[in-house]
Amino acid sequence: MASLQKIREHGVLLLIIVGLAMLAFILGDFITSGSSFFHRADQYVGEIEGEDIHIQDYENAREQLLEVYKIETGRNDLDEDLQSNINNQVWQLMVTQHTLGTQAKAAGMTVTNDELADKCFGEHPHQIIAQRPAFQDQSGQFNRFALIQFLAGLDQAAQNPEQAQQVKQAQTYWMYWENAVRLTWLQEKYVDLMQELVGANKLDAEQNGKAAQTNVNVQYVMQPYYSVPDSTIKISNGEIRDLYQQKKEQYKQEPSRSIKYITFNIVPSELDFVDVKTWIEKLEDEFKTTDDIAGVVNPNSDIIYNGQNYSETTIPAQYKEWAFQKGRKAGDVTEILFENNTYSIARIMQTGYNLPDSVELRGTILAGESELDSLKAEWKQGKFGNADQTQWVTETMLSKEIADKAFEGQKGSVFTVPYGTGVQAIQIVNKAVATPKVKVAILSREVSPSSKTYATLYNNAKQFIVNNQTEDAFITTAEEAEMEIESAYNLQKNTNKVNDLQQSRPIIRWAFKAKEGEVSDVFECGENFVVAVLTEAKDGEYRSINDVQAELRMEILRDKRADILIKKLKEASTLQEAADLASAEIKTAEGVNLNSYRFGDAGMEPAVIGTAVSLNQGELSAPVKGVQGVYVLQSVSKQTTEAEVNVEQEIQQLNMRYAYSLPYQALNLIQEKAEITDNRSNFY
């Protein structure tokens, strides 16, 4: 095994030998316990079912998942959205562990060591294990041999402290996934128990089967609610208050904040462009003539020179045509170019040669060069052992030491590079077709805001705050200056950022400490300075009546419209009279039964469906209050099948229907009833 840093420096091991899981680097002791920097009240990020969640435990789990994600995706560029998602996943995992664990314990349910072993490395391991890239072949299929090899490596005797650390890292990585299997399997067992308890029974099956045995065809008239003008209906404040009290429990809310803000874009000034242009002009002559091109480029340029071989597909686009132009020779230099706020100049260092774009390699680790001859002999006979798998790689995927030998060597040859106290042996298995290459040195610098520009923009934002200390002044001044005023609503304590503003979490923390109408200090959010004003703070357990007044009014309006239409349509003694009264056409809905989800072309109308099935053939219904309007129905035909219900089949179908929603509903209900306090916003 090799440490993560070593593996990154020697790319072939990452891609060929060690495998993704061997790279596991999980910080088991990320934060020193018993830190004197925290007061006791500040040591807990929350409480779940009476148990305090220490910040160290949360941070350990958070860093662990971050590292696992980096390892398994090969990405280190974790943006703030992704990190926020990981933070929430860790918290949700802790909530599930505590709440589900409590319920499972009460039910006498656990995951035994034998069960866990079978799910982790039995004949048919859990999908969590089977889906790990480290235990899959090149086609993405689970490879049991790879799993066995990995597990065997966890117990190997370390030859030195570095290897001991690597073994420990792999053990920790395995424990992460083993614990994930334990929790997931416990959850699956608990859901199975719930399905046994709430699954369909004989009565459910018979009712469901019989519901489909009566089918009706009906004609109907529907008068929509919007046909009654708003002006004809009066709604009192008392009616709104009464309905609010009836529905109050539906309006529970989390504390939230709403803000308005303006941005000062941090962009280069005209002087910044002049400074960079002057800089590159001063270096132009030295760049053209120097024998130490790396000494000139690397301390100054945004693009270092390391002798990279560029192809037509990898060279920066603005230099493609020039670099590969017929007759191009070493020493040729471009004019100074300006593109995408960047000044640059390029020089050909080498041209007129061909190399492949990629090579196929295999590799292994040897104790020393003395083992190389026997290894070559084994490989020549097709005995590859741990180096059985190969990988196609490009030059940029490898360290320069390996890339130079791999791309310039002969197909089938074996070379070595130092690796710890031993060597890494690598075979060039295959090479792509050679294509034209060039070595190009590029002196490049993007124009960015200088410290003077930065200070000027910051001072402008500060001056805006000094001159505008109230919400009214904030908005008036911004509008007069034709600055765009942005709004952000319903920001909650753990909201990660404000709209699309980068690194804007500090604004949310400020908003929960500020008072309505208060203007913030200057926040630096990515490429913007931001100034905000708190426009609304909501801390009540329920949404206020003012917040929901519009939807309450609409519900009362619909009910009153329904009363008017029902009274009107009651006068009809035939369906045609109902159609005339409603100024509507008569429509038909066929094959309606109690299992129907839709009523003809009208959509979901459960009350109308129930009425349709209950009618006798030829019977005219009373007006029915539906979702879209008021209906009058007349049964055209009604057929009832007296066939015996297949109880077993109906139970199976109903249980399949329950299976989609029950796992979520069961766990969600457990967590809804649990006592959970989330204080992460105090720390992050």
Secondary structure, DSSP 8 states (H G I E B T S, - for coil): ---HHHHHHSHHIIIIIS-GGGG----TT-S-TT-TTS-GGGSEEEEETTEEEEHHHHHHHHHHHHHHHHHHH------HHHHHHHHHHHHHHHHHHHHHHHHHHHTT----HHHHHHHHHSSS--HHHHT-GGGB-TTS-B-HHHHHHHHHHTT---SSHHHHHHHHHHHHHHHHHHHHHHHHHHHHHHHHHHHHHHS--HHHHHHHHHHTTEEEEEEEEEEEGGGS-GGG----HHHHHHHHHHHGGGGB---EEEEEEEEEE----HHHHHHHHHHHHHHHHHHHH-S-HHHHHTTT-SS--S---B-TTTS-HHHHHHHTSTT--TT-B---EEETTEEEEEEEEEEEEEEESEEEEEEEEESSGGGHHHHHHHHHTT--GGG---EEEEGGGS-HHHHHHHHHS-TT-EEEEEETTEEEEEEEEEE--EEEEEEEEEEEEE----HHHHHHHHHHHHHHHHH--SHHHHHHHHHHTT---EEEEEEETT---STT-TT-HHHHHHHTTS-TT-B---EEETTEEEEEEEEEEE-SSB--HHHHHHHHHHHHHHHHHHHHHHHHHTT-SSHHHHHHHHT---EEEEEE-TT-S--TTS---HHHHHHHHHS-TT-B---EE-SSEEEEEEEEEEEE------HHHHHHHHHHHHHHHHHHHHHHHHHHHS-EEE-GGGT-
